[in-house]
Amino acid sequence: MSLSITASSSLQLADVNTPKAATTAAKPGEKIATPAQARSQLNASIITASFEVAINSQNEPLALLLKTAITGINDLLQPEFGENALQRAAGQDNTAEGTAGRIVSLSTGFYEAFKNQHVGEDEATVLKNFMTTLRGGFEQGYKEASNILQGLNVLNGDVASGIGKTYELVQQGYADFEAAQSSRISGTQSVTAEN
């Protein structure tokens, strides 16, 4: 008696961002993906998606930067705010200014919610921790996007300068936000001390 075994050469990656992938129970004998495997699958899906769009345009790599930056920020905000704390809207301005503006406004928009998670703590410390979280998430996403673009051999010329300009604008936006909040906190503390 012989058995015929057919092998399939196609490989499908699970979409780690869908609730179904997160809630489906593993079948007996099936391996459960580790966080590192899930991250690898996410990176593979980003690379696959990047092949599906025209990378030749100077704005597409900035869209990739936005996606990976938001993913990095989402990863770090997830313990306190749940999955997909930040969402990228479709059809947006993917210039360096537009991309940086969205990264800064979407991520800093969670400051009040972050403060509410840390009631009773020193607000200056809460602000510092919030900014550390945001910067860490952005750095993670930026490095991932840069590595992907480098691997695709498109991180040069206008693309490299656009990515670099976006990086600088995000850092400046974070610095401006932090300075404004620090100033507000200092003003609040002065008024409280006088009373």
C-alpha positions in Angstrom: 0.0 0.0 0.0 1.4 3.4 -0.9 0.2 6.9 -0.1 0.6 9.9 -2.4 1.6 13.1 -0.6 1.3 16.4 -2.5 3.3 19.3 -1.3 2.3 22.9 -1.9 5.0 25.4 -2.7 2.9 28.4 -1.8 3.4 30.1 1.6 0.9 32.3 3.2 1.7 34.6 6.1 -0.9 35.2 8.7 -1.9 38.8 9.0 -0.9 39.5 12.6 -3.0 42.6 12.8 -6.4 40.9 12.3 -8.4 39.9 15.3 -9.0 36.5 13.7 -5.2 35.8 13.8 -5.1 36.9 17.4 -8.1 35.0 18.7 -7.9 31.7 16.7 -6.9 28.9 19.0 -4.1 26.7 17.9 -5.0 23.2 16.7 -3.3 20.2 18.3 0.2 19.8 16.9 0.2 23.4 15.5 2.9 25.7 16.6 1.9 29.0 18.2 3.8 32.0 16.8 6.2 33.7 19.2 6.3 37.6 19.3 9.5 37.4 17.3 7.8 35.2 14.6 4.8 37.6 14.6 7.2 40.5 14.1 8.9 38.6 11.3 5.6 37.9 9.6 4.6 41.6 10.0 7.9 42.6 8.4 7.4 40.2 5.6 3.9 41.5 4.9 5.3 45.1 4.9 7.9 44.0 2.3 5.2 42.2 0.3 3.0 45.3 0.4 5.9 47.5 -0.7 6.3 45.3 -3.8 2.6 45.8 -4.6 3.0 49.6 -4.8 5.2 51.6 -7.0 8.3 52.3 -4.9 9.7 54.4 -7.8 7.6 57.4 -6.6 9.4 59.5 -4.0 6.3 59.6 -1.8 5.8 55.8 -1.4 8.8 55.2 0.9 7.4 57.9 3.2 4.1 56.1 3.3 6.1 53.0 4.4 7.9 55.1 7.0 4.6 56.3 8.3 3.2 52.7 8.5 6.3 51.3 10.3 6.5 54.3 12.7 2.9 53.9 13.6 3.4 50.1 14.1 6.3 50.8 16.4 4.4 53.4 18.4 1.4 51.0 18.5 3.6 48.3 19.8 4.8 50.4 22.7 1.3 51.9 23.5 -0.4 48.5 23.3 0.1 47.6 27.0 -1.8 50.7 28.1 -4.1 51.5 25.2 -4.7 48.2 23.4 -4.0 47.2 19.8 -3.8 49.7 17.0 -3.8 52.8 19.3 -2.9 54.9 16.2 -4.5 54.4 12.8 -3.3 55.6 9.5 -6.0 57.1 7.3 -5.9 56.3 3.6 -5.1 58.7 0.8 -3.0 61.2 2.8 -0.3 63.6 1.9 2.9 61.5 1.9 5.4 64.3 1.7 8.0 64.6 4.4 5.9 67.4 6.0 2.6 65.6 5.8 4.1 62.3 7.0 5.9 63.9 10.0 2.8 66.0 10.8 0.6 62.9 11.0 3.2 60.9 13.1 3.5 63.8 15.6 -0.2 64.7 15.8 -1.5 61.1 16.0 1.0 60.0 18.6 1.0 63.2 20.8 -2.8 63.1 20.7 -2.6 60.2 23.2 -1.0 62.4 25.9 -4.2 63.1 27.9 -5.1 59.4 27.9 -1.6 58.5 29.0 -1.8 61.1 31.8 -5.2 59.5 32.9 -3.4 56.2 33.1 -0.9 57.7 35.6 -3.1 59.8 37.9 -1.3 60.9 41.1 2.2 60.7 39.5 4.3 63.8 38.9 3.2 65.3 35.6 6.7 66.2 34.5 7.7 62.6 35.0 4.6 61.4 33.2 5.5 63.7 30.3 9.1 62.4 30.2 7.9 58.8 30.2 5.3 59.5 27.4 7.9 61.2 25.2 10.4 58.4 25.8 7.7 55.9 24.7 6.8 57.9 21.6 10.5 58.5 20.6 11.3 54.8 21.1 8.3 53.7 18.9 9.2 56.2 16.2 12.9 55.2 16.3 11.9 51.5 16.0 9.6 52.2 13.0 12.1 54.5 11.4 14.9 51.9 11.5 12.6 49.2 10.2 11.5 51.4 7.3 15.1 52.4 6.5 16.2 48.8 6.5 13.4 47.7 4.2 14.1 50.6 1.8 17.8 49.8 1.9 17.0 46.2 1.1 15.0 47.3 -1.9 17.9 49.5 -3.0 15.7 52.6 -3.1 17.2 54.4 -0.1 19.2 57.0 -2.0 18.8 60.4 -3.6 15.4 62.0 -3.1 14.1 59.0 -1.2 16.9 59.2 1.4 16.6 63.0 1.7 12.8 62.7 2.1 13.2 60.0 4.8 15.9 62.1 6.6 13.8 65.3 6.4 10.8 63.4 7.9 13.0 62.1 10.7 14.1 65.7 11.5 10.6 67.1 11.4 9.2 64.4 13.7 12.0 65.0 16.2 11.4 68.7 16.0 7.6 68.2 16.4 8.2 66.0 19.5 10.6 68.6 20.9 8.0 71.4 20.4 5.3 69.4 22.0 7.4 68.5 25.0 8.5 72.1 25.4 4.9 73.4 25.2 3.8 70.8 27.8 6.7 71.5 30.1 6.0 75.2 29.9 2.3 74.5 30.8 3.3 72.2 33.6 5.8 74.8 35.0 3.1 77.5 34.9 0.6 75.2 36.6 3.1 74.3 39.3 4.0 78.0 39.9 0.3 78.9 40.3 -0.2 76.0 42.7 2.9 76.9 44.7 1.6 80.5 45.1 -1.8 79.3 46.3 
